[in-house]
Amino acid sequence: MHQIIHSQTVYSGKVFEVRVDHLQLDSGKVIKLDIVQHNGAIVLVPLDREGNIWLVNQYRHAAGETLLELPAGTLEKDEDPLTSAQRELREEIGMAASRFTLLGEFYIAPGYSTEYLYIYLAEDLTVDPLPLDEDEMITVVKVPVAEVLAWVKQKKIRDAKTLASLLLAETYLQDKFRSYSG
């Protein structure tokens, strides 16, 4: 088994730390890896009774543009993912949900990051806002399920966590959408 022989945190920020691990491989060779240490995050697929998915337009400085995304947020240290999902839904789109369904979980980029995502479908939405985080510049957008799924295929959505989450939810959403149209 691979063994860490030395690990050093080289940067500590608001959302993540960067560490350098010296890893001894089974062959005996030692390699150096840069690792982003992250608490994990949640992604929400908010679905209202009218068959709309709630998205956010959010400026992303690293991308240099505003991206259309599902609401999401970082877990606090040792925070339960469902607790985070409930808070982030209220902060980002001003809604609460009476029903949350865990659709899946995955690593966002395991080649260099420990960030692990929990994907929740949030249903039975009601107005219940919390203030946005001070660094968030968000516009909320409601889009019919069929249109959002078409946007995935048309490459209008370019955020990886949103794409993966919508694909996880696609079968459920298509079945749910059919029930709205009769």
Sequence and secondary structure as in RCSB ss.txt:
>XXXX:A:sequence
MHQIIHSQTVYSGKVFEVRVDHLQLDSGKVIKLDIVQHNGAIVLVPLDREGNIWLVNQYRHAAGETLLELPAGTL
EKDEDPLTSAQRELREEIGMAASRFTLLGEFYIAPGYSTEYLYIYLAEDLTVDPLPLDEDEMITVVKVPVAEVLA
WVKQKKIRDAKTLASLLLAETYLQDKFRSYSG
>XXXX:A:secstr
  EEEEEEEEEE SSEEEEEEEEE TTS EEEEEEEEE  EEEEEEE TTSEEEEEEEEETTTTEEEEE  EEE 
 TT  HHHHHHHHHHHHHSEEEEEEEEEEEEES TTTB  EEEEEEEEEEEE      TT  EEEEEEEHHHHHH
HHHTT    HHHHHHHHHHHHHHHHHHHHH  
